[in-house]
Amino acid sequence: MIVDDSAVIRGLSTRILEADKDIEVVASVSDGARAIKTVELDETIEVVVLDIEMPVMDGLTALPKLIEIRPDIKIIMSSTLTLQNADISLKALSMGAADYIPKPSSMTGVSGSQDFRHDLVEKVRALGTARRHHAGVPDLTSVPKKSKIEFAKRERPKTEENVSGGHRPGVYRDKPIVLRERGKLLPTVLAIGSSTGGPQALFDLFGQLTDTVRLPIFITQHMPPTFTTILAERIGRLTGNNCAEAIDGEIVKEGRIYLAPGDFHMKIVSKGTTKQIQLDQSPPENFCRPAVDPMFRTLNEAYGGRVLGVILTGMGADGFYGSKGLVEAGGTVVAQDDNTSVVWGMPGAVATGGVCTAVLPLPKIGPAIKRLIAGDAA
């Protein structure tokens, strides 16, 4: 269901989604109050794209009411890139929204933005598949006729490019988890990658760590500019540590938390006896900028494998090849499990790809990090 006060946006979003043969938009309404009535009447709705600023009832007011009616429904907040909307979107995630999508500020931007089109389709697909899996609904790959909403997997040639970024959600559930021993090297840095569902997972994880981890911590969360600014501020308030968007050229220090800023890859390089942040706008990897793979790859080069990598909830497979490089160099990787992930794409890739020491529910990842940093088993 599309919820937006602009009829043009609703129409364009509907056409974008229904261009994918596996997705059907079953409702399109102009405000939160109508959305609530529609969800009460139509049990087939699985995913809602919910605008923030609307008359009658705004998205933030409607959100908890929609979740109360249908706790299993997946809601994607939609807003333009302003500080206020970024703050509201992050608040919505803490209230139960599954994800967010930055909406171009003009009609031309919505119709012409390939990023918006790609993100809208992929996020609806991923969250629909996740909802079906967690509800115990069978996969729809064998259904010959489109039902109200269908999310089918499409096989693609297994090249490095599309395996790393193009796996359909749910594909990893068909594969066994393959674990390996922890790395031989003691970690001197912690690196975290996340995407869909990541902000709330990060808040929960850092709530477990507080100020007990004094290593430099690097985070790449798939997020646009402005959103990363607000996210860094919230993590800093939660932990009491210095957390901020990374700055190009700054020297890495212990006890600091560095967040990749939106639209920039965050890389770490050695400069004499110091490590420095390097930000760049080289091409997206795995359809993302910032991406986890370049962060992991350069951390491995800078720290010689003394890296503890953590892959949290997210769609796609960003972080898999970077994780593979880490463990081959003596590092250790831990992944979030399927049951506590909003989407088990990124963690599923490393869990089934033979690069994980442990696959854990989110509440157990913090304690595992502390043990691994101390040199104990996960």
Secondary structure as UniProt FT lines:
FT   STRAND          2..3
FT   HELIX           7..18
FT   TURN            21..22
FT   STRAND          28..29
FT   HELIX           32..41
FT   TURN            43..44
FT   STRAND          47..51
FT   HELIX           59..69
FT   TURN            71..72
FT   STRAND          74..79
FT   HELIX           83..94
FT   TURN            95..96
FT   STRAND          99..102
FT   HELIX           107..112
FT   HELIX           114..135
FT   TURN            141..142
FT   HELIX           160..165
FT   TURN            169..170
FT   HELIX           171..174
FT   STRAND          189..194
FT   TURN            196..197
FT   HELIX           198..209
FT   TURN            210..211
FT   STRAND          217..221
FT   TURN            225..226
FT   HELIX           227..239
FT   STRAND          242..245
FT   TURN            248..249
FT   TURN            254..255
FT   STRAND          256..259
FT   TURN            262..263
FT   STRAND          265..271
FT   TURN            272..273
FT   STRAND          274..280
FT   TURN            286..287
FT   HELIX           292..303
FT   TURN            304..305
FT   STRAND          307..311
FT   TURN            318..319
FT   HELIX           320..328
FT   TURN            329..330
FT   STRAND          332..336
FT   TURN            338..340
FT   HELIX           346..352
FT   TURN            353..354
FT   STRAND          358..360
FT   HELIX           362..373
FT   TURN            374..375
//
